[in-house]
């Protein structure tokens, strides 16, 4: 039991450190489930202030999300830019560089679900 608790705390510290590397975005973890085997499924709220951007980054697994507030420009390498509004959803393949920028004069907020390799940081900055 102690080993699992220490592993969970270590993962949380790595995840929060990864979040801190991305100025302009605030992520609030809501839930973490170690499933499927070898992965962690993390649910979080991500917020970007008006005029801000998450910054180019990747995840060691898939991300899917739903826009709760505001509008955003979603830039996924290899795909045309998308403008998303409240009620829209999106999917980002594992390891693909992407960025989200608040569109217009309002902050944006999304509910994100990440299914990621539990041995790696949740997010890594990309050039």
Long-range contacts (C-beta under 8 A, 24 or more apart in sequence): 8-32, 11-40, 11-118, 14-121, 14-122, 15-42, 15-121, 15-122, 15-123, 17-121, 18-121, 18-122, 18-123, 18-124, 19-122, 19-123, 21-123, 21-124, 21-125, 22-54, 22-55, 22-57, 22-123, 22-125, 23-55, 24-48, 24-49, 24-52, 24-53, 24-54, 24-55, 25-52, 25-53, 25-54, 25-55, 25-100, 27-112, 34-118, 36-115, 38-117, 38-118, 38-119, 39-115, 39-116, 39-117, 39-118, 40-114, 40-115, 40-116, 40-118, 41-113, 41-114, 41-115, 42-113, 42-114, 42-116, 42-122, 43-111, 43-112, 43-113, 43-114, 44-111, 44-112, 44-114, 45-109, 45-110, 45-111, 45-112, 46-100, 46-109, 46-110, 46-112, 47-107, 47-108, 47-109, 48-72, 48-100, 48-101, 48-102, 48-107, 48-108, 49-102, 49-107, 50-102, 50-104, 50-105, 50-106, 50-107, 51-102, 51-105, 52-101, 52-102, 52-107, 53-99, 53-100, 53-101, 53-102, 54-99, 54-100, 54-101, 55-99, 55-125, 56-97, 56-98, 56-99, 56-125, 56-126, 56-127, 57-97, 57-98, 57-99, 57-123, 57-124, 57-125, 57-126, 58-95, 58-96, 58-97, 58-98, 58-123, 58-124, 58-126, 59-92, 59-94, 59-95, 59-114, 59-116, 59-122, 59-123, 59-124, 60-94, 60-95, 60-116, 60-117, 60-120, 60-121, 60-122, 60-124, 61-94, 61-114, 61-115, 61-116, 61-117, 62-91, 62-92, 62-93, 62-94, 62-114, 62-115, 62-116, 63-91, 63-92, 63-112, 63-113, 63-114, 64-89, 64-90, 64-91, 64-92, 64-112, 64-113, 65-89, 65-90, 65-110, 65-111, 65-112, 65-113, 66-110, 66-111, 67-108, 67-109, 67-110, 68-109, 68-110, 68-111, 69-106, 69-107, 69-108, 69-109, 70-102, 70-103, 70-104, 70-106, 70-107, 70-108, 70-109, 71-102, 71-103, 71-104, 71-106, 71-108, 72-100, 72-101, 72-102, 72-103, 72-108, 72-110, 73-100, 73-101, 73-103, 74-98, 74-99, 74-100, 75-99, 75-100, 75-101, 97-126
